[in-house]
Amino acid sequence: MLDSARTQRNSRTRSREPCACAATGATYHFANAANRDAFAATPDAYAPQYGGYCAMGVVGGAKFDIDPTAWRVENGRLYLNKDPRTQKVWLRDVPGNIVKADSKWPTVAGKPKR
């Protein structure tokens, strides 16, 4: 499980204790209660973009599940991808891909995931 609060500090850790919080339509798991509480206080500051679906998939007009090891924080926002190979494509033009995904997300959000 990826700890969203810790990810914003550009580090990863696996949860050692069962700390979870429901927000933004999903359940998030945390390494500890302090990280859970920080997330609960301001979930928009920590929640992944595009509903937690693959950011590069949104660029292509689809929703895909993600690999929690394929992530990047850009301008204080968490972006996830379906696998490391897809993330390499995302990283070729992060600012351009964000613009594309932001414009497509309103349409993609209502689609079923693949």
C-alpha positions in Angstrom: 0.0 0.0 0.0 1.2 3.5 -0.9 1.1 6.1 1.9 -0.3 9.2 0.2 0.8 11.6 2.9 4.4 10.2 2.8 4.4 10.3 -1.0 3.9 14.0 -0.9 7.2 14.2 1.0 8.8 12.2 -1.9 9.4 9.0 0.1 7.6 5.6 0.1 6.8 3.2 2.9 4.6 0.2 3.4 1.9 0.4 6.0 2.8 -1.4 9.2 -0.4 -0.8 11.1 -3.9 -0.7 9.9 -4.4 3.0 9.4 -7.0 3.9 6.8 -9.1 6.9 5.8 -12.0 7.2 3.4 -12.0 10.4 1.3 -12.6 11.6 -2.3 -14.5 8.4 -3.1 -11.7 6.0 -2.1 -10.0 4.3 0.9 -6.4 5.3 1.6 -4.0 3.4 3.7 -1.2 5.0 5.8 2.0 3.9 7.5 0.9 5.5 10.7 -1.9 7.4 12.4 -0.1 10.8 12.1 0.0 10.5 8.3 -3.6 9.4 8.2 -4.6 12.4 10.3 -2.6 14.8 8.1 -4.4 13.4 5.1 -7.8 13.5 6.8 -7.3 17.2 7.5 -6.6 18.2 3.9 -7.3 15.2 1.5 -7.1 17.4 -1.6 -3.5 18.2 -0.8 -2.6 14.5 -0.8 -5.1 12.6 -3.0 -3.9 11.4 -6.4 -5.1 13.2 -9.5 -7.7 11.8 -11.8 -9.4 9.7 -9.2 -6.3 7.6 -8.6 -6.4 6.2 -12.1 -3.4 6.1 -14.5 -2.5 9.6 -15.5 -1.2 8.5 -18.9 -4.3 6.5 -19.5 -6.4 9.7 -19.0 -4.2 11.4 -21.7 -5.3 8.5 -24.0 -9.0 8.9 -22.9 -9.2 5.8 -20.7 -9.1 4.8 -17.0 -6.7 2.1 -15.9 -5.7 0.8 -12.5 -2.3 1.8 -11.3 0.9 0.3 -9.9 1.6 2.0 -6.6 5.3 2.0 -7.4 4.8 4.2 -10.5 4.2 7.6 -9.1 5.5 11.2 -9.3 4.8 14.3 -7.4 4.7 17.4 -9.7 3.9 20.8 -8.4 2.5 19.4 -5.2 0.2 16.9 -6.9 0.4 13.1 -7.0 0.2 11.4 -10.4 0.0 7.7 -10.7 0.6 5.4 -13.7 -0.4 1.8 -14.5 3.2 0.5 -14.6 6.8 1.7 -14.8 6.8 1.4 -18.7 3.8 3.7 -18.9 5.4 6.1 -16.4 8.4 6.4 -18.7 6.1 7.7 -21.4 4.5 10.1 -18.9 7.8 11.4 -17.8 8.8 12.4 -21.4 6.6 15.5 -21.1 5.0 15.8 -17.7 3.8 19.4 -18.1 2.2 18.7 -21.5 0.7 15.5 -20.3 -0.9 17.2 -17.3 -2.5 19.8 -19.6 -3.9 17.0 -21.8 -5.1 14.9 -18.9 -6.7 17.9 -17.2 -8.6 18.7 -20.3 -9.7 15.1 -20.8 -10.5 14.1 -17.2 -14.1 15.6 -17.2 -15.0 13.2 -20.0 -12.9 10.3 -18.9 -14.2 10.4 -15.3 -17.6 9.1 -16.3 -16.2 6.2 -18.3 -15.8 2.6 -16.9 -12.2 1.6 -16.2 -10.5 -0.8 -18.5 
